[in-house]
C-alpha cells in the first residue's frame, strides 16, 4: 500500500477479485481443501479491506472518497450443491462487506464498500469445471448452465467489469454495504 500511495498519490479503488472454486460433495471435501478455498476467497478479502481502509482514509481526507469492491457470487446468496467451501466463502464475503461498510461509514472514513455477485460468467474457471467431459458433454453442461439464467446466456467478463466500474465511480456515491447482483436473472427464479 505504501508503494501505491507514493507512486499514485494514494489509493482510491480496490477490487478484491481473487477467487477459486471447489466443486465437490461435502463428504469428499477435505479440511485442507476447505481451508484453501477460505484462505483465497475470504482471508484475501479481509486482508484487502484491512489494509485498504487506512490507505484510503488517509488519501480521502482531501480527495472525496474511496471505493472497495468485493467480488462475491450468487452462490454466496443462495448456496449451490457441491460447493460448500465456495458458497461458504462467498457468503462470508457478502457479510464481511456489509460489516466493513457499516464500520467505515460510522467512523467517517469516506470509504464505500460494496459487493458484486456474478452468476455464471464465461471464464477459464467455468471451462475448468467441465473440462473432464468429452466435447458433447461440455456442450451439454454449458447448455444446462445457460438454462439456469433466464436471460438466455452466460455472463461475460465485461458484464462484471461494468458493475465494478459503476461502483468505483462517483455515480454510486450513495451506495455502501450494497450488493450488485449480475446474474442474468438466476436468483430471480429461486
C-alpha positions in Angstrom: 0.0 0.0 0.0 2.9 2.3 0.7 4.2 1.9 -2.8 0.8 2.7 -4.3 0.4 5.8 -2.1 3.9 7.0 -3.1 3.5 6.3 -6.8 -0.1 7.2 -7.4 -0.7 9.8 -4.6 -2.9 7.4 -2.7 -5.3 4.5 -3.0 -8.7 5.3 -4.5 -10.2 2.0 -5.6 -9.6 -1.6 -4.5 -11.2 -4.6 -6.2 -10.9 -7.8 -4.2 -11.4 -10.2 -7.0 -9.2 -13.2 -6.4 -11.1 -16.4 -6.0 -11.0 -20.2 -6.5 -13.8 -22.7 -6.8 -14.1 -26.2 -5.5 -16.9 -28.4 -6.8 -17.1 -31.5 -4.6 -19.6 -33.3 -2.4 -19.4 -32.4 1.3 -18.1 -35.8 2.4 -15.4 -35.6 -0.4 -14.2 -32.2 0.7 -11.1 -32.4 2.8 -10.4 -29.9 5.6 -7.3 -28.8 3.7 -9.2 -28.1 0.5 -11.9 -26.3 2.5 -9.2 -24.1 4.2 -7.5 -23.4 0.9 -10.8 -22.0 -0.6 -11.4 -19.9 2.6 -7.8 -18.6 2.5 -8.0 -17.3 -1.0 -11.7 -16.3 -1.1 -12.3 -15.0 2.4 -8.9 -14.2 4.0 -7.8 -12.4 0.9 -10.8 -10.1 1.0 -10.3 -9.5 4.8 -6.6 -8.5 4.2 -7.5 -6.3 1.3 -10.1 -4.4 3.4 -7.9 -4.3 6.4 -5.0 -2.6 4.6 -7.0 -0.6 2.1 -9.2 1.3 4.6 -6.3 3.1 6.3 -4.6 3.9 3.0 -7.9 5.2 1.5 -8.9 7.0 4.7 -5.5 8.9 4.6 -5.9 9.6 0.9 -9.5 10.6 1.0 -9.2 13.4 3.5 -8.7 15.7 0.5 -9.8 13.6 -2.4 -13.5 12.9 -2.0 -13.9 9.2 -1.2 -12.6 5.7 -1.8 -14.3 2.6 -3.0 -13.7 -1.1 -2.1 -15.5 -3.6 -4.3 -15.5 -7.2 -3.2 -16.4 -9.9 -5.7 -18.8 -12.5 -4.1 -21.1 -14.7 -6.1 -24.7 -15.7 -6.4 -23.5 -18.9 -4.5 -22.9 -16.6 -1.5 -26.6 -15.6 -1.6 -28.4 -18.9 -2.3 -25.8 -21.6 -2.0 -25.1 -24.3 -4.5 -24.9 -28.0 -4.3 -21.3 -29.5 -4.2 -19.9 -26.1 -3.3 -19.9 -25.9 0.5 -16.5 -24.3 0.6 -17.1 -21.9 -2.3 -20.6 -20.9 -1.2 -19.4 -20.5 2.4 -16.6 -18.3 1.4 -18.7 -16.1 -0.9 -21.4 -15.8 1.8 -18.7 -14.7 4.1 -17.5 -12.0 1.6 -21.1 -10.8 1.3 -21.5 -10.3 5.1 -17.9 -9.0 5.6 -18.7 -6.4 3.0 -21.7 -5.2 5.0 -19.8 -5.2 8.3 -16.9 -3.3 6.9 -19.2 -0.8 5.1 -21.1 0.0 8.3 -17.9 0.4 10.3 -16.2 2.7 7.7 -19.3 4.8 7.5 -19.7 5.0 11.2 -16.2 6.2 11.7 -16.5 8.8 8.9 -13.7 7.3 6.7 -15.3 8.3 3.4 -14.7 4.8 2.0 -17.6 3.0 0.4 -17.6 -0.8 0.4 -19.9 -2.9 -1.8 -20.1 -6.4 -3.3 -20.7 -7.7 -6.8 -22.5 -11.1 -7.1 -21.9 -12.7 -10.5 -23.9 -15.5 -11.9 -22.1 -17.9 -14.2 -19.6 -16.0 -16.3 -17.8 -17.5 -19.3 -14.3 -17.7 -17.8 -11.5 -20.3 -17.6 -12.9 -21.2 -14.1 -16.2 -22.4 -15.7 -14.3 -24.2 -18.5 -12.3 -25.9 -15.8 -15.4 -27.2 -14.1 -16.5 -29.0 -17.3 -13.1 -29.9 -18.8 -13.2 -33.5 -17.6 -16.1 -34.2 -20.0 -15.8 -35.0 -23.7 -16.8 -32.3 -26.3 -20.5 -33.3 -26.3 -20.6 -33.5 -22.5 -19.1 -30.0 -22.3 -21.7 -28.6 -24.7 -24.5 -30.3 -22.7 -23.1 -28.9 -19.4 -22.8 -25.4 -20.8 -26.4 -25.6 -22.1 -27.6 -26.7 -18.7 -25.8 -23.8 -17.0 -27.2 -21.4 -19.7 -30.7 -22.5 -18.9 -30.2 -21.5 -15.3 -30.1 -17.9 -16.5 -33.5 -16.6 -17.7 -31.7 -14.0 -19.8 -30.7 -17.0 -22.0 -26.9 -16.7 -21.9 -23.9 -16.9 -19.7 -22.4 -13.7 -18.5 -19.3 -12.2 -20.0 -16.4 -10.7 -18.1 -17.4 -7.2 -19.4 -20.8 -7.6 -17.6 -18.9 -7.8 -14.3 -16.4 -5.1 -15.2 -19.2 -2.6 -15.9 -20.7 -3.2 -12.5 -17.3 -2.7 -10.9 -16.7 0.4 -12.9 -20.1 1.8 -11.7 -19.2 1.0 -8.0 -15.8 2.6 -8.4 -17.2 5.8 -9.8 -18.9 8.8 -8.2 -22.2 7.7 -9.8 -22.5 5.2 -6.9 -21.6 7.7 -4.2 -24.7 6.9 -2.1 -24.1 3.2 -2.1 -22.2 1.4 0.7 -22.9 -2.1 2.0 -24.9 -2.8 -1.1 -25.0 -5.9 -3.2 -25.0 -5.7 -7.0 -26.3 -8.9 -8.5 -25.2 -9.5 -12.1 -26.7 -12.9 -12.8 -28.9 -12.8 -15.9 -32.0 -13.4 -13.6 -30.6 -16.5 -12.0 -31.6 -15.5 -8.4 -34.9 -14.1 -9.6 -36.2 -17.6 -10.2 -35.2 -19.1 -7.0 
